[in-house]
Amino acid sequence: MKKKLSNSVLTAREIKTKLRQVFPNTKFKVRSQVFEQGDDAVRITWIDGPVVARVDEIVKDYCYGFYDYHNDKYVVSNKKKHIPQTKYVSTYRSMSNETEDKIVALLRKKYPKDCAGKSRNNYISRFNTSMLQLIWREFYDMDLYNSKTGT
């Protein structure tokens, strides 16, 4: 007898297929999860590649609502019958060491007086921030997925 797959598994499979079509050379980890109280979720992670906003735009339909923190309740606002959906879909993009090294070199060229010689954990007073925060700010907007090369 064939085991019936959970909604979150079906959603995760469909999301992975869609992401492979749009970003064929980025490796995504797509994991489904069912919690004790019955809620389900899909978590998507990847290294470098496209910015989070591009991935969020693709996966937004697979979540059938959102949590309204102001009113402390979940709101069903996006129910679709033609695709599998889950209660929560989260995305997380991480940075490779190679990309971090490139960003550090970029920051040192961009702000030679402030960043030259600074280690990644040093505080930079002019920006009122640390080098590590500057690295992540730069990475956040850096789309590392080139549609021609696919990398």
N, C-alpha and C positions, 0 to 999 in steps of 0.2 A: 504494500500500500504506500502511495506517495504522501510524504509529509507536507502539510500545508505550511508555506513560508509566511512569516510575519510581515506585516505591512512595512515595517522599517527595513527588512531585508529586501523586499521588492523595490522599495524606494531607493535604497542604496545602490542596487544593481542598475536601475535606470539612470540614476545620477552618474554613476561611473561610466556607463556607455555614452552618455551625452558629453561628458567632459573629455573622453577619449576622442570623440568626433571633432570637437572644437579645438582642443589642445593635444594633438596626438603625441607630441614629444615631451610632455610633462607627466611625470608619474604622480598620480593622486592616490592617497590612501582614503578609502571611503568605508567607514565602519558604521554598522547599525547597532542600536542598543535599545533594549526594552527594560524599563525600570520596574521595581517591585509593585508600585501602585498602578502600573499599566501604561504609563506614558511611554512614548517611543521617541527616538532621536536618530539622526544621521550626522556623523562628524566627518568633515573633509579636511585633510591636511596635505600640504605639498611644500616643496623646497624651491625657492626662487620663482621662476615661471611668471605667470600673469599676476597682475595686482588683484587684491581681494575683491574689489568692486566688479571686475569682469566675471569672476567666478560667481559672486553673489547674484549677479544679473541672470546667469544661466540657471542657478538652482532655486531661485526665489519661489517658483511655482510649486516646488515639491514640499513646501511647508504650508499647512492649511490655516495658519494663524500666527498670532504673536502674543507674548505676555505683556499685558498692560500693567506696568509697575505702579502707575498712579492710582489705579483702581484695584490693584492686587488681584487680578484675574486674567485667565487666558481668554483671548478673543478669537473666535473662528471668523476669518475675514477673506479667506482665499480658497475655499473648498472647490475642488475640481474632480469630476467623476472619471475623466478620460486618462488620468495618470495616477500612479500610487503616490500617496503623500504621508507625511509623518508630522508629529506635533512640533518638533524642533529640528532645525538644520543649522549647523554651525560650520564656519570655515576658519581655517587658520593657516597662514603662510609663514614659513620659517626661512631663515637666511643661511645659505651655505658659508663656510669659512672663506671660500674664494671670493664670493660677492662682498662679504664684509671687508676683506682686504682691499678690494677695488674701491669701495666707498671711502675707506680711510684715506687711500691715496687721493681720491677726488676731493675730499674735504681739506686735505693738507694743501692741495693746489688752490682750491677755492678761497680758503682763509689761511694763508701762510703765516700771518702774525699770531693767530689764535691757536691753530691746530698743529703747527709744525713742532715735532718733538713730543707732543702730548701722547701719553698712553691712552688706551681706550677707556680707562676708568677715571681719568683726570677730569677735574672740574674746569670749565671754561667760563670765566666771569663775564665776558662781554655778552655771551648768549644766555647767561644765567642757567646753564645746563651742563651736563657732562658730555664727553665725547661719545659715549655709548648712546645717549639720547639723540644726538645729532645723526649718528649712523642709522638708527631706526627711523627717524624722520625722513631721511633721504631714501631709505629702502621702501618705505610705505608707498611712495608715489612712483617708484621705479618699476616699470613694466619690463620684465626680463624675458617676455615671450615675444619673439619676433615672428610674425606670421609667414614671412618668406622662408626662414630657416627652420622654424618650429622649435627653437631652443630658447 
